Amino acid sequence: MESPCINICVIDSESGLCTGCMRTILEIAQWSAMPGDQRLRIMADLGRRRTAAAACDGQSGMGAS
C-alpha cells in the first residue's frame, strides 16, 4: 500500500496532524511497519480528518495562508 504522504510535512500544533497527509507523528513513524488493515483504516479516515481540520481553521480564522 502506498503512503498518503504528499511531501508537505508540517505538523499542526493544535491537532497534532501533518497538514499534508493528515496523519499523526506516530502514524507517520510506524507506517511502514503497520499491518495493512491498520493502514487501510487510517487511509479511510483521512478525508474526515481533512474536513474536520478545515472546519476548525474556518472557525478560528487561522487557516494556512
C-alpha positions in Angstrom: 0.0 0.0 0.0 1.2 3.4 -0.8 1.7 6.2 1.7 -0.6 9.2 1.8 2.4 11.5 2.1 2.5 14.4 -0.4 5.8 15.8 0.8 4.2 18.7 2.7 5.5 17.7 6.2 4.3 20.2 8.7 2.7 19.1 12.0 -0.2 21.3 13.2 0.5 22.2 16.8 -3.2 22.1 17.8 -4.4 19.0 16.0 -1.1 17.1 16.0 -1.7 16.1 12.4 0.5 16.6 9.4 -1.1 19.3 7.2 0.0 17.4 4.1 -1.1 13.8 4.8 -3.3 14.3 7.9 -1.5 11.6 9.8 -0.2 11.9 13.4 3.6 11.8 14.0 3.1 8.3 15.5 1.2 7.1 12.4 3.9 8.5 10.1 6.7 6.9 12.1 5.0 3.5 12.3 3.6 3.5 8.7 6.0 1.0 7.1 5.7 -1.5 10.0 1.9 -1.2 10.3 -0.3 -4.1 9.3 -2.2 -3.5 6.1 -5.6 -3.4 7.7 -4.5 -0.7 10.1 -3.1 1.4 7.2 -6.4 0.9 5.4 -8.4 2.2 8.4 -6.2 5.3 8.6 -6.4 5.9 4.8 -10.2 5.6 5.1 -10.3 8.3 7.9 -8.1 10.9 6.1 -11.0 12.6 4.4 -12.8 13.0 7.6 -9.7 14.4 9.3 -9.2 16.9 6.4 -12.8 18.1 6.6 -12.6 18.5 10.4 -9.3 20.4 10.1 -10.8 22.7 7.5 -13.8 23.4 9.7 -11.6 24.2 12.7 -9.5 26.5 10.5 -12.6 28.3 9.4 -13.9 28.7 12.9 -10.7 30.1 14.3 -9.8 32.2 11.3 -6.3 30.7 11.4 -6.1 28.7 8.2 -3.0 28.3 6.1 -2.1 31.4 4.2 
